[in-house]
Every structure is written in structure tokens, then in C-alpha cells.
Amino acid sequence: MSKRIKNMQIEDIKSQIGNCKEMLVVNSSQLDAITTNQWRLALQEKEISVLAVRNTLARRALNDVGVDALDEILEGPSTLIWGGEDIVALSKEITKWAKELGEKFEIKGGTVEGTPLDAAGIDALSKSPSREELIGQIVGLMLSPGANLAGAMLGPGGTLVGQIDKIGGSDEDE
């Protein structure tokens, strides 16, 4: 392959990846065509991009965009996966597919904020809470002191109202 064609392919990989710095690498070469199409369509519905690449071209393209953490992972058949809501949601989706497809689908690793992860790291990442879950937890923690204060203020107030009603009710009986 000529140098000009290689450079065109590298530019194409860079344009597809864009400014994404967090991605996973899998080996899906042993999947049959029907399963591969089903897998790709399911990921496409979740706005997850999949790109089967030649390792040397991928390394050059990724190094050009500042992702050099995948150099050691890009060995053998490789497919780059990126996109989705965040890297946690992406890792959850890919580990779900790895369990479903079995030995024919292998998670090789990935990169999160410039840090390379192996397959075990991706599995651990998939078990952590997603961005929305973390935001919900933070909001809950921020609102809990206010809820406790409101409960503390309503408790004695409710008791006082109950006592006033009791006193007021006893006057009517007499």
C-alpha cells in the first residue's frame, strides 16, 4: 500500500475518532457476519461507534490525536469502540456483550483519561456507577441536610399544633 493511501486512511481514522480520548479495544474477529451486524446495530442505536482498524494505522492516527495509551493494546485483530453517554456506560455495554457472545468476543483493554486499562480494568469500570448515578448521589447528599432540618422543624411544630388542637377541642366539649 502506498504512503499516500496510508496517510489518507490515517486521516480518515482521525476524522472518525474526532476528539474522543476515551475508548475501548476489542477483538471481534471470530464473530460470524450476522452476529457482528446485530452487535454493531445495537451499539449504533446507543450512539456508540465501532471501527475495525489495522494496528499500525490506528497507532499513528491515535498518536496524532494524543491517545498513545493504546499502543501496547493494539496487537492482533483490533476494533476501536468509542462514544455513548460516557466511558462507564460504554464499558457496561461492552462487558454485557462480552458475556453474551462468550469466547468469540474478547475485550483487550482501553483508555480512560490517558490511562491505559486492561480487560480486568474495563470489567471493574463497568461495575462503577454511571455519570447520572453519581450526579444523583451528589444531589441526594446536598439535599439531605435541608431535609433533616425541615423534619426537625416540622416535628416540634406538629407536636405544638396537636397540643393546641387538644386544648381547643376540650373547650368545645365543656
Secondary structure as GFF3:
##gff-version 3
##sequence-region A 1 174
A	DSSP	alpha_helix	3	17	.	.	.	ID=ss1
A	DSSP	beta_strand	23	27	.	.	.	ID=ss2
A	DSSP	alpha_helix	33	45	.	.	.	ID=ss3
A	DSSP	beta_strand	48	53	.	.	.	ID=ss4
A	DSSP	alpha_helix	55	64	.	.	.	ID=ss5
A	DSSP	beta_strand	78	83	.	.	.	ID=ss6
A	DSSP	alpha_helix	87	101	.	.	.	ID=ss7
A	DSSP	three_ten_helix	102	104	.	.	.	ID=ss8
A	DSSP	beta_strand	106	112	.	.	.	ID=ss9
A	DSSP	beta_strand	115	118	.	.	.	ID=ss10
A	DSSP	alpha_helix	119	126	.	.	.	ID=ss11
A	DSSP	alpha_helix	131	173	.	.	.	ID=ss12
###
